[in-house]
């Protein structure tokens, strides 16, 4: 069966990467359409459906026009679309540094080597806890990053125990991010220092730079 070579795209834009260990780098984002989860605090609900059908070649042309060597494929949930691994592979082949942000509920093993996989682990505060695909924990790469978005103390304790149970510190980077407007970064920082020093505090820097601007940033 011939693999698809087109994807539904919500937007392609240049900005600063606000999250992950790549935070602060100029980046071209490719936001794909569709998501199988409905996190309570989602800030990209506009990507749940719709979008423009584009071929991989058309996407790469748009990305290349920004003259930035780093591209992030995100959503929605990018792995709902069959052609996402192919897009990542083509970007890598053309010399781009690539990351793929996934909610973790779909097997990410098709994402090619060379791409940084940012795998969300959903906590109870999201309303979608327990959805992580087991292969995303078992088949890790050293370049992977596990991200927890935390709404409060209960989510922190969930993340702490999940990380210990699955020995995430031995597998890949562990990032803890306070949900904007729900958990004070300073409080989370204190918890990390006292109880989870193997993790990294990860703020949504783009929201600090462009407060209130939720789209195209």
N, C-alpha and C positions, 0 to 999 in steps of 0.2 A: 504494500500500500504506500502511495506517495505521501510524504510528510507535507504538512501545510507550510507555506512560506510567507504567510501574511498574518497580521495580528490586528486586533481592535485597540486603537490607541486613544487615550483621553487627552493627553497633552505631552509635548516635548518642549523642555525649557532649560535654560542655563541658570544656575544659582550656586549657592554654597551648600555643600553637604552638611546638614545640620546634626546628623547622628552617626553612630558607629565609630570605630577607631580612625576612620577616614574623615572625621569631622573637620570642617574648616577648609577643605579643598574645593576649588572651583569644579563644578560637575554639571554634566548634561543629563537631566532626568528624562527617562522614558516611562511615563505612567500608563500602564495598560488597564483595560476595562475588565470589570467583573471581580466579585469577591464572594466566597462561600461562607464567610463568617460575618457576624454583625456585632462587633465589639461595642460596648456601651459608650465609650469615649471616642469613637472613630472620628477623625478629622478629615477624612477623604471620602465621605459617603457619596460625593458626586461621581466617584469612579465605580460605583456599583454596577452600572450598566451604561449603554450607549457607546460613543466613541466612533472614530473614523477607521475604516479598514485600510491598512497600509501594508505594503510588502516589506520584507526585510531590507531590500535595497533602498526603498524610499525612506525608511526609518534611518538607516545609516547615512544617507545623504543629508537628512535634516540634522542629525547629530553632528556630523562632520562640519557643517556650516558654522558651528560655534567656535571651532578651533580650540577646543578643550580636550585634553587627552584622557579624561576620566568620565565614565558614563555609569549611571545607576539605573537598573531596570526595576521598577516598583509597581505598585498598584493602588487600590485593589489587591488582588492576589495574582501575580504574574504567571504562576505555574498552572493556572486553569487553562492557559492557552498553549496548545501543542508546540507552537513555533518558538516559544520563549528560549529554550536551550539553544536553538539554532541561531537566534538573534545574538545571544551572548557569545556564542562561538565565533560568529562573523565579526563582531566588534573586537574580540581578542585577536583574531587573525589580522585585523587591520591596525593593530598596535595600541588599541585602547586598553586602559585599566578599567576593569568591569566589576561591579558588585550587583548582586541580585537580592532584593529584600522580599522575604516570604513570610507568611503568617505561620509557617511550620506545620500546617495540617496536611500538606501534600508531599509525597516523596520527592526530595530535591536532588536525587542522585543523578538525574539527567543533566543537571547544570554542569557545563564542562569544567575540567580542571583549568585553573588560571583565573576563574571568577571567584570573588569573595562572596560567600553565601552568608547573608545576615538572616538568621533564623529566629523568629519571634517565638517565645514560650509564653503562652497565654496564662495569666493569673486569674484567680476568682473574680477580681474586680472588673474584669473585661466582660464577664458573662459567658466566656468561651473556653474556660479552663478544661484541660484534659483532651484537647484536640490535636496535640502534637503527634505527627507520624513517627512511629518508633525508629524507622530507618534514619531519620534525621538526627537521632541521638547515637544510634549504633554505628553508623557509617560516616563518622565525622572526618574532616580534613583539618590540618593544622591552621589553615587560613580561615576557617569558619568562625563566625561570631554568634553567640547566643544572646538575645536581647529580651529583657523582662521590662514591661511597662507596669509601673506600680502606682496604685491609687491610695495606698495606706499601709499601716503596719501589717495587716493580714496578708497582703500581697507580698510584702518583704519576707515574711516568715515562710510563705509558700515557695518563693524563689530560693531562699537559703536552703531549705530542705530538699528541693528539687535538685539544686546544684550539687549538694552533698551526696544524695542518693545516686545520681548519675555521674558523679566525679567529673563535672564539667571543667573544672580547673585543669585537669590533666588532658582534656580533649581540645579545648579552644578558649578564646576570650569570652568572658562573661560580662555583659553590660547591663547596668541597672539604670533605668530612666524613670524619673517622676512624671506621672501624667500631669500635663499642663493644667494648673488651676486646682489640682486635687491634693498634691503632696508637695510640701516645701522642700526644695533641693537641699537646704542646710540640714534638715532633719534626716533625710535619706543619707546624706554624707556622714553624719554621726553614726548611724546604724552600720554603714559599710565599714567604717574605721574600727568599730567595736566588735562586729560580729561576722563580717564577710570581707576581710582584707584582700582576698584573691580576686574580688570583683572590681569593676571600674564604674565610677559615676559617669553617666552619659546624659547630658542635657540636650534639649531640642534647641540648638543654637539659632536655627532659622527663625524660631518664634520670638527669640529675644531681639533679633535684628529687625524683623518685620512683624511686629505684633499686630494681630488682627487680620493679617493677609494670609488666607488659608490656601489660595490657589496660585499655581505658577511660581511658587517659592519653595 
